[in-house]
Amino acid sequence: MEPGVSQVIKSFLADKGIQQPIRIDLHSSGCCDASLCLCVDTISESDLTLELDSLTFVINPETYQLVGDVKISYVDETGRKGFLLTSAKPIGEWDGFGVSDIKI
């Protein structure tokens, strides 16, 4: 995670009263390549977990094998605001371009 990202996530979770882990997952908008997203979820027995700055992140092992390590940034620009997930193994030509909210 880039500096400041954990505070944005914590604020989002606190505002919604959520204390669950954040899943890094694949998402398809239906028109372009798959992309990575963040969503509130529970931990499955087979999940890989990582504790960072009092936050729990989970990812399915198959997804991790496909994408590798994931960097989470936050973008707050005119017309572009949200989390930017960049994987070590890009999953499409738009990898690292689109921003995402945390899905509940």
Residue pairs with C-beta under 8 A, 6 or more apart in sequence:
1 52
1 53
1 71
1 72
1 73
2 71
2 72
2 73
2 74
4 74
5 72
5 73
5 74
5 83
6 52
6 53
6 54
6 55
8 74
8 83
9 22
9 38
9 55
9 102
10 54
10 55
12 102
13 19
13 40
13 102
16 104
18 40
18 104
20 40
20 41
20 42
21 40
21 41
21 42
21 43
21 49
21 55
21 56
21 57
21 58
22 38
22 39
22 40
22 41
22 55
22 56
22 57
22 58
22 102
23 38
23 39
23 40
23 41
23 57
23 58
23 59
24 36
24 37
24 38
24 57
24 58
24 59
24 63
24 70
24 85
25 36
25 37
25 38
25 39
25 41
25 59
25 60
25 63
26 34
26 35
26 36
26 37
26 63
26 66
26 67
26 91
27 34
27 35
27 36
27 37
27 100
28 34
28 35
29 35
32 92
32 94
33 91
33 92
33 93
33 94
33 95
34 91
34 92
35 85
35 91
35 92
35 94
35 95
35 98
35 100
36 67
36 70
36 85
36 87
36 91
36 95
36 100
37 85
37 100
37 103
38 72
38 83
38 85
38 100
38 101
38 102
38 103
39 102
39 103
39 104
40 102
40 103
40 104
41 58
43 49
43 56
43 58
44 58
44 60
46 60
46 61
47 58
47 59
47 60
47 61
48 58
48 59
48 60
48 61
48 64
49 56
49 57
49 58
50 56
50 57
50 58
51 57
59 70
66 89
66 91
67 87
67 88
67 89
67 91
68 87
68 88
68 89
69 87
69 88
70 85
70 86
70 87
70 88
71 85
71 86
71 87
72 83
72 84
72 85
73 83
73 84
73 85
73 86
74 82
74 83
74 84
75 81
75 82
75 83
75 84
75 99
80 99
81 99
82 99
82 100
82 101
83 99
83 100
83 101
83 102
84 96
84 97
84 98
84 99
84 100
85 96
85 100
86 95
86 96
87 95
87 96
90 96
